[in-house]
């Protein structure tokens, strides 16, 4: 059952990524329904910038744990997450290039969601769900089941933060292809949260908080 659940989750993630890429190349020009290019302070641009940063840490975290365990289920999940989020990150940055907008902002993260005064954390945790520098260092120091558990806990938190941000884009973004990608992120990451909760349970652990 554990293997079947993992395969199903990985397949769902792959389908979401493939579907998003298909939308991106099938004639959608990256503009809003009114034909306008997003402004630098728009939800579309803010989501693209912030989720690109959020995704980058997930990719790094996933490659760290692949070197810290021999468990094939965790390694496969980590690889799927790394590949999916690296591909999505490329799309988000590509849209910013298409719109001729900067990839960084002088505004705090998540200002586009009205959370600029509360979203930023400390020690590397720039947005909700992101791991701190100390947590990333600890993950790299663990091995075996301890690394698996900590990774699954960190990634569950990471996905929860990502889901919250993607839901914000679904509500506020105006570019159709970006809203579809955000909606797909919500569905895929909620599915993976359920999967990771089960994997933690199999290891006698549970999500944090």
N, C-alpha and C positions, 0 to 999 in steps of 0.2 A: 504494500500500500504506500509505503514511504517513497519508493522509487516511482510508482505511478503518479503520485501527487506532484513530485518534482518535475517529471516530464510534462505533465499537464500545465504546470505553472510556467515552465520554460517555453512551451509551445505558445501559450497565450501571449507572453511577452514578445516573442519573435513575430507573431502575427500583428501585434500592435505596431511594432517598429516597421515592419514591411508595409503595412497599410498607410502609415504616416508618410513614408517615403514615396509611395505611389501617389498619394494626394499631392505631394510637393512637386512632382514632375509631370502631373497629368493636366497641366493647363492653368493651375492656380498661380497667379502672378504675385502673390504675397501682399496684396492690397486689401483694404477693407471693402465692404459691400458697396460703398459709395465711390470706390476707386481711389481713395486717398492713401498715401503712404503714411505710416504711423509717425507721430512726433517723438522727439527724444524723451519726453516726460510721460509718454503714453503707457497704458498697462501692457500693450503688446511689446514695446521695447524693454520695459522694466522686467517683465516676465522672462524675456529672452536672455537678458543679461544675468539676472539672478539665478535662473534655473541652470544656466550654463556653468556657473560657479558651483552650485549645489551638486550638479551631476559630476563635475570633475572630482569632487571628494569621494563620491560613491565609487567611481572608477578606481581611484587610488586605493581605497579601502579594500576593494574586491581583489585587486592584484596582490595586496599585502597578504591576505588570508590564503590565497592560493599557494603561497610559498611557506605557509605555516602549518598546513595540515595535509594528510594523505586521503582524507575522506572524500570519496568521489562525488557524493551528493552535494556537499558544501562547495567543492571545487567547481562543479558544473553550474551550480546556482551563481557563484561569484563570477564565473566567466560570462554567463548569460547577462547578468546585471551590467558588468563592465562593457560588454559589446553593445548592448541596447542603449545604455546611457551615453556612451561615447558617440554613437551614431546620432542620437537625438541632440547632443551638445553641438555637433557639427552643423545640424540643421538650424539650431537657434542662432549660432554665430553667423551662419550663412545669410539668414534673414536680416540680421543687423547690417551686414555688408550690402545686401540688396537695397536696404532702405537708406544706406549711406549714413548710418548712425554710429556713434562711439560704442565700443564694447565695455567701457567702464563709465561710471557716473560719479559726480561729486556728491550726489545725494546718498543717504544711508540705504542699505539694502531694504527692499520691500516697501519703499516709500510709495510706490505705485499701488500698494494695497492699503495705504493709510497706516502702515506699521513702522514707518521710518524711525520713530522715536522709541520703539520697543523691540524691534526685531534683532538688532545687533547684539551678539553675545560677547563673550570674552575668550581669549586664548585660542583663537582660530575658529570658534563657533560663530560664524557670521550671520547665520539664519537659523530659524527653528529646525531642529532635527539634526543639524550638523554636529559632528564630533569635535571636541576640543583638540588642541595640539597634544595635550597629555594623554588623551584617549587614543589618539592615533599612534603615539609612541608606545603605549601599553599594548595595543594590538600587535605591533611589530615585535614585541618581546615575548609574546605567548606562543604556545605550540599545541598541536593536538586538539583534544576536545575543549580545552580552556580557550584556545583561539577561536574555535568554531562557535562556542557559546557567546563569546564577547562580540564577535563579528555579527552574529545573528541579532543580538540585542542592539548593537549600534545601527545596523542596517534597518531594523524595524523602526527605530526612532527616526532615522534618516528618511525613510519612506513616508512616515506619518507627516513630517514636515513638508516633504515634496508634494504629497496629496493635498495638503492645505493650500500650498502655493498654486498648484495646478487648478484647484477648484476656483481660486481667485481669478485666474485667467479665463476659465470657462464663463465666469460671470461678467468679466470686464473687458476682455480682449475683443477686438473688432475684426481682425484678420481671420477669415474662415479656416484656413489651413492650420493656423496656430491654435485656434480654439479646438479643432479636431485632435490635434496632437495632445493638447492638455487633457482633453477628455479621455483619450487613450491612456495617458499616464495615470490618471486616477484609477481607471479600471484595472490596469496591469499591476500597479503598485499595491492596491488593496488586495488583489489576489495573492501577491507575493508576501504581504504581511500575514495573511492567513496561513500560507505555506510555511513561513519562517516560525510562526507561533507553534505549529505542529512539530517542526524540527527541534525547537527548543524543548518542547515537552518530552520528546524522545530522549533528550539528553538530561532530563531531570531539572530543567531550568524553565524560566518564563521571561517574557518581555519586561523591561524595566518600567517602573512607574505605572 
